[in-house]
Amino acid sequence: MSRKFDVLILGAGAAGLFCAVEAGKRGRRAAILELADRPGKKILISGGGRCNFTNIHCTPQNFISANEHFAKSALARYTPADFIALVEKHKIPYYEKTLGQLFCDRAATDITNMLESECLEAGVQIFLNTRTKEVQRTTEFVVQTGTEEFRAPTLVVATGGLSIPKMGATSFGYDLARQFGLKIIKTRPALVPLVLAKQDQRAYCDLSGVSAAITVSTGHQSFREKMLITHKGLSGPAVLQISSYWEKGNPIRIDLAPERDVTSAMREAKTRNGTTARAAFLGVLPKRLADRWLDLHEPKSWTNQALEKLESDVHGWTLLPADTEGYDKAEVTAGGVDTNELSSKTMESRKVPGLFFIGEVVDVTGHLGGFNFQWAWSSAAAAGRAL
Ligand SMILES: Cc1cc2nc3c(=O)[nH]c(=O)nc-3n(C[C@H](O)[C@H](O)[C@H](O)COP(=O)(O)OP(=O)(O)OC[C@H]3O[C@@H](n4cnc5c(N)ncnc54)[C@H](O)[C@@H]3O)c2cc1C
């Protein structure tokens, strides 16, 4: 015997839960099938347990996609202000940490509780410990879970990306897209720490834990934020951001003292305190990093030419990372279901009517700072309102 619904949603993550609410509120009998034993597991670990649930400065420029225009419509029709209104309706206390990033004051469970209670109110049924194994399309979609069969005329795929496999991330959404003849933009780990080449690891990685305010660039993209040295390479917000743009084989360029004139700062320190050039340089960068930098790059004598070279090296430290730390450590997966396959208004497949893709499985990847959840809410609302 099979269970029948108006809408089946695969995955009870941020996108799946929110889409179900929107569909349920419109009177659709919606069911979510989730392989884990509780909904929204990634929400619970997000933002260090406090869920950076949106960003008030969200613009389409905060997203990476082969089609830079695709996300505009959904983002304009369900905005950060809309989600904030929902959070406020549930009296969830929140605060702006930095750069427009909104976090829960208490814990991410506030967001999962909110979504679960909205689902309950909208009459959504959530089936946990229910892994979708197979999908067929006859006159409707038929979903097999191994023990049960579910049927509905509409299917929403919200199975997320490949990051953090130990939390149950699967390639199911991409496999299903391929099964129905939809193209996939090659996936890659994004918002992920970078691994340095062996010689650079030997030179810097014992400084693990040291951080610095930098500007990092690759190609035409750059970010000004903090960098953190790790035991394998580099992380911190600036490096996570640039990792989403970095391609293996390309260098990254780090300005260790953005907008600072290192030579003048050193000259000033020397005149004011009568310190040595080395001591003066230690005031320019975080001390341990400055120390190491001079151990490796200190000129034989502090001629004007040497100062000029130091200035240019500090502003243009060029590294060739060996790799990223991969899906195990990536916050998101870039690439995914090709947006040319989907309607930007509804997220419905152009080829297969009734089949929708939302959230991270789609080739839309947000910058660090609450943008990925905003994409989950916006794409889910676009689909949920169209079901
Ligand atoms: C450590 C970490 C911290 C993060 N912090 C933030 C943050 O603070 N702010 C932010 O904006 N973004 C953050 N992100 C990114 C954000 O969590 C994701 O972009 C977002 O969760 C994507 O939502 P989604 O619903 O598309 O996918 P997911 O949340 O991954 O949900 C997909 C669901 O589908 C289920 N599923 C998969 N396959 C099947 C199957 N075959 N059958 C049934 N169910 C299946 C999975 O179990 C999962 O529950 C973070 C990510 C990580 C890993």
The ligand as an SDF file (V2000), in Angstrom:
LIG
                    3D

 53 58  0  0  0  0  0  0  0  0999 V2000
   29.3740   23.3300   10.0560 C   0  0  0  0  0  0  0  0  0  0  0  0
   28.4490   24.1280    9.1930 C   0  0  0  0  0  0  0  0  0  0  0  0
   28.0400   25.3920    9.6180 C   0  0  0  0  0  0  0  0  0  0  0  0
   27.1990   26.1690    8.8250 C   0  0  0  0  0  0  0  0  0  0  0  0
   26.8160   27.3880    9.2680 N   0  0  0  0  0  0  0  0  0  0  0  0
   26.0200   28.1640    8.4910 C   0  0  0  0  0  0  0  0  0  0  0  0
   25.5310   29.4160    8.9690 C   0  0  0  0  0  0  0  0  0  0  0  0
   25.7410   29.7880   10.1330 O   0  0  0  0  0  0  0  0  0  0  0  0
   24.8090   30.1860    8.1080 N   0  0  0  0  0  0  0  0  0  0  0  0
   24.4860   29.7740    6.8330 C   0  0  0  0  0  0  0  0  0  0  0  0
   23.8130   30.5090    6.1000 O   0  0  0  0  0  0  0  0  0  0  0  0
   24.8840   28.5580    6.3870 N   0  0  0  0  0  0  0  0  0  0  0  0
   25.6230   27.7470    7.1840 C   0  0  0  0  0  0  0  0  0  0  0  0
   26.0070   26.5150    6.7340 N   0  0  0  0  0  0  0  0  0  0  0  0
   25.4910   26.0570    5.4240 C   0  0  0  0  0  0  0  0  0  0  0  0
   24.0340   25.5970    5.5900 C   0  0  0  0  0  0  0  0  0  0  0  0
   23.9720   24.7090    6.6910 O   0  0  0  0  0  0  0  0  0  0  0  0
   23.5220   24.9040    4.3290 C   0  0  0  0  0  0  0  0  0  0  0  0
   23.7430   25.7120    3.2130 O   0  0  0  0  0  0  0  0  0  0  0  0
   22.0440   24.5960    4.4570 C   0  0  0  0  0  0  0  0  0  0  0  0
   21.8290   23.7360    5.5550 O   0  0  0  0  0  0  0  0  0  0  0  0
   21.5010   23.9450    3.1910 C   0  0  0  0  0  0  0  0  0  0  0  0
   20.1680   23.6000    3.4140 O   0  0  0  0  0  0  0  0  0  0  0  0
   19.4930   22.4400    2.5770 P   0  0  0  0  0  0  0  0  0  0  0  0
   18.1280   22.2490    3.1790 O   0  0  0  0  0  0  0  0  0  0  0  0
   19.6030   22.6810    1.1380 O   0  0  0  0  0  0  0  0  0  0  0  0
   20.3810   21.1290    2.8770 O   0  0  0  0  0  0  0  0  0  0  0  0
   20.6270   20.3770    4.2660 P   0  0  0  0  0  0  0  0  0  0  0  0
   20.4510   21.2800    5.4090 O   0  0  0  0  0  0  0  0  0  0  0  0
   21.9240   19.6830    4.1010 O   0  0  0  0  0  0  0  0  0  0  0  0
   19.4510   19.3100    4.3190 O   0  0  0  0  0  0  0  0  0  0  0  0
   19.3830   18.1990    3.4550 C   0  0  0  0  0  0  0  0  0  0  0  0
   18.6240   17.0910    4.1850 C   0  0  0  0  0  0  0  0  0  0  0  0
   18.3640   16.0180    3.2650 O   0  0  0  0  0  0  0  0  0  0  0  0
   18.5650   14.7880    3.9410 C   0  0  0  0  0  0  0  0  0  0  0  0
   18.7980   13.7630    2.9250 N   0  0  0  0  0  0  0  0  0  0  0  0
   19.8760   13.6370    2.1050 C   0  0  0  0  0  0  0  0  0  0  0  0
   19.7100   12.5610    1.2960 N   0  0  0  0  0  0  0  0  0  0  0  0
   18.5300   12.0030    1.6080 C   0  0  0  0  0  0  0  0  0  0  0  0
   17.8060   10.8760    1.1410 C   0  0  0  0  0  0  0  0  0  0  0  0
   18.2720   10.0820    0.1640 N   0  0  0  0  0  0  0  0  0  0  0  0
   16.6000   10.5900    1.7150 N   0  0  0  0  0  0  0  0  0  0  0  0
   16.0830   11.3710    2.7090 C   0  0  0  0  0  0  0  0  0  0  0  0
   16.7340   12.4470    3.2050 N   0  0  0  0  0  0  0  0  0  0  0  0
   17.9300   12.7640    2.6470 C   0  0  0  0  0  0  0  0  0  0  0  0
   19.7520   15.0670    4.8580 C   0  0  0  0  0  0  0  0  0  0  0  0
   19.7980   14.1460    5.9230 O   0  0  0  0  0  0  0  0  0  0  0  0
   19.4570   16.4950    5.3250 C   0  0  0  0  0  0  0  0  0  0  0  0
   18.6940   16.5250    6.5040 O   0  0  0  0  0  0  0  0  0  0  0  0
   26.7910   25.7000    7.5440 C   0  0  0  0  0  0  0  0  0  0  0  0
   27.1900   24.4190    7.1240 C   0  0  0  0  0  0  0  0  0  0  0  0
   27.9990   23.6380    7.9390 C   0  0  0  0  0  0  0  0  0  0  0  0
   28.3860   22.2730    7.4580 C   0  0  0  0  0  0  0  0  0  0  0  0
  1  2  1  0
  2  3  1  0
  2 52  2  0
  3  4  2  0
  4  5  1  0
  4 50  1  0
  5  6  2  0
  6  7  1  0
  6 13  1  0
  7  8  2  0
  7  9  1  0
  9 10  1  0
 10 11  2  0
 10 12  1  0
 12 13  2  0
 13 14  1  0
 14 15  1  0
 14 50  1  0
 15 16  1  0
 16 17  1  0
 16 18  1  0
 18 19  1  0
 18 20  1  0
 20 21  1  0
 20 22  1  0
 22 23  1  0
 23 24  1  0
 24 25  2  0
 24 26  1  0
 24 27  1  0
 27 28  1  0
 28 29  2  0
 28 30  1  0
 28 31  1  0
 31 32  1  0
 32 33  1  0
 33 34  1  0
 33 48  1  0
 34 35  1  0
 35 36  1  0
 35 46  1  0
 36 37  1  0
 36 45  1  0
 37 38  2  0
 38 39  1  0
 39 40  1  0
 39 45  2  0
 40 41  1  0
 40 42  2  0
 42 43  1  0
 43 44  2  0
 44 45  1  0
 46 47  1  0
 46 48  1  0
 48 49  1  0
 50 51  2  0
 51 52  1  0
 52 53  1  0
M  END
$$$$
